Amino acid sequence: MAHEIRRPIAAVDLLIEDSDGRILLGRLAAQWSEDGAYEWGLPGREVAFGEDLLAAVDRNLDEELGVARVSARAVCVNSNFALGNHYITVGVVVSVKGEIANRKPTDWTAWEWFAPARIPDRLFPAAGKTLSAYLQGCVSRDFPVAPSAG
């Protein structure tokens, strides 16, 4: 009998800042709340096979919020193990243009802006790690992605 090898999944967590320095958090739908343990999260999802990180950032911004990236800065890389999964998540600070819309109402019930000093409790674990790195000042000046070859 062959042994199945399980591997972590790559993902991006998008920490969106507005011009006042506030951070966008989404209120999680019930399916992601782990019976109420988690209430808030950051937008972002898996990196598709063959997709570079900035393309994943752009796709997730469009799919979840209907906005476009203006700039992106790396924050952190974490291992995350919520809901029985294993993700390697790249946290990215993003400024955007456009109106925030809830384009995935099955995953998010609302989007709200928070001052860094007023971040709510009950964060989804990956969001908590990304926010912690950001609040500690672990942000690059530019997104460190090598140009695609070919």
N, C-alpha and C positions, 0 to 999 in steps of 0.2 A: 504494500500500500504506500503510495507516494505521500510524502509529508508536504503539506501546503505551507509555503513561506509567505508570511504576512509582512507587509512593509508599511511604513508611515506614509501619509498623504501630505503633499505640499499644499500650503494655503497662504493667503494674505489676509491680514487684519488691517482695516483702513481707519486710521485715526484722523478724522476730518476736523480741521480748525477753521473757524470763521475769522473775519477781520478784527473781532474783539477778543480773540484768543480763547473763545469757547470751543468745546468739544461736542461733536454730535454722537449721541448714543441712541440705540434703538431699544424699544421695549420688546422683549422676546415674546413670541407666540407660545402658547402652552406646550407645543411639541418640543421646544428647546429649553424649557424652564426646569426640567428634571424635577417635577412635582413641586414647583415653587422655589427651589433652591436658588435659581438664577432668574433675575428679572431684566437685566440690561446687557447689551452686547455692542460690538462694533460691526459695521458692515464688512463684508469680505467673505470669500469662499476659496474653494480649491483652485489651484493652478492647473490648467488643462495640459495634457501631454503635448509637448512641442511648443508651449506658450512661454514667452519670457515673462519676467516678473512685472515689468511695466505694462505689458499687454494685459496681464491678469488684473492689474490695478484698474486699468481703463475699462475692461469688460465688466468687472464687478461694480464699478461706479455707475455705469450705464444700466446694468441689469437690476440693481437694487434701488438706486436713487434717481436715475435719469439725469445725472450731471456729468461734466467732463473735468478731467484733471488739468490744473494749472501748473502745479509743482508737486514733487514727491521727494521725501527724505526718509532714509532707513532709520528705524528705531531699534529693532531687536530681532532676534531669532529665538524661538522657544519650542520646546516639546510640550504638547498639550494632549491630555488624555480624558476629555469629557465624553460622556454618553457612550462609553465602551470603545471609543475610537482612539487612534494615535495620529496626530497631525504634527508636522514641522511647520510652524507658522512664522512668516516674515511680517513683522509689524512695520507699517509705513504711515508716516505723517503726510497728509495730503491737503492741499488747498484746491478748491474746486470753483467752477463757474456754472451757473444755472440754478434753477429752483429745485430744492430737495423734494422728492416725491416718494411715496411708499409704493414701490413697484412690485414688492413681494409681500402682500398682506397676509399670506399664509405663514410667513416666517416672522414678520414684524407687525406689531399693532400700532406703533407710533414712533416718530423720531423727535428727539428733544435736544436742545443745546444746554450744556452745563459749563459753568466756570470751573477751571481746574480745582479750585478749593472746595467745590460743591459736588464732586463726583459721587453718585449714589452708591450704596452698598448692593450686595447680591449681583455682582458682575459675573458673567460667563467667564470661566477660568482663563481662556486665551485672551479675552479683552482685559481682564485684570492684570495679566502679565505685561501686555503691551502698554497699558496706561501707567503701570508702575515704572517701566523703563522710561517712558516719556516724561513723567513727573520728576524723575531723577536726572533729567537732562541728557539722556543717552540718545541724541539725535544727530545724524550726520548733516553736513551742509548740502550735499548733493546725494542723489540716489546712486550708490556704487554698483552700477551694472556695466559690465564690459559689452562693447558693441557686438551684435550678432555676427557670427562668421558666415560667409557665403553670400 
